Amino acid sequence: MRNPPVIIHREALGSQVAAALREAIAAGKLARGERLIEVDLAAKYGVSRGPIRDAIRILQLEGLVENGSGGVTVAGLDQDDINEIYSLRGAIEGLAVRLIAQRRSHDDYERLGHHVSVMEQAACTSDSASFAQADIAFHNEICLVSRHKRLADVWQRYKAIMMTLLRLTLSPDQDLKASAAKHRKLLDLIRAGDPHAAEAELTDHLDGSRARMVRVWEHALERRRSEEAQQ
């Protein structure tokens, strides 16, 4: 049997580089207007220029970088972008939560409950990395078990940046047990078949996450301004 084409491996590398750049852009480590030079990025991430081009194409589709006459530059995120992303999350996940609560499927509850249980276990051991993975998986599962094809399609299109922001809002000093309890409360409201209460809890959950992300962005902006003043 022939080995898989090398292009599959390159695309995987491109996705990994895109993830690293996406997080750097969202965290404010790469400023709006900053040029992205292929040869420099290739050296930084230890890959050839092919995966760098793949990563740039991915980020262009997400609106995070721009390709103009002066080369590829960072489009970046500002507070309005953050607010838009979270309002989109609220619309998508809000509809998904209502659909799941109305359907009242035991299988849906089991799938969602698994991720909440993992969060609770991670919170007990202060394992922030495992908690973050389970948190991301829980919100992804909400959209998948909605059984709304077009909703899931929109979610998949914006999932990468949404989940990048989610990771950035999970700080090392965060109260993981309190966060796990909020996820358990959301699941209990979904399980109770109360779509309006479940959506209200989700909205409160996302409002807190959005506020934390705005603080991350503000701190990055302050740090960059301080660095520029020292130059």
Summary of the structure (lengths in Angstrom):
residues: 231
radius of gyration: 19.4
end to end distance: 58.1
largest distance: 60.0
contacts: 692
relative contact order: 0.12
helix: 76%
strand: 4%
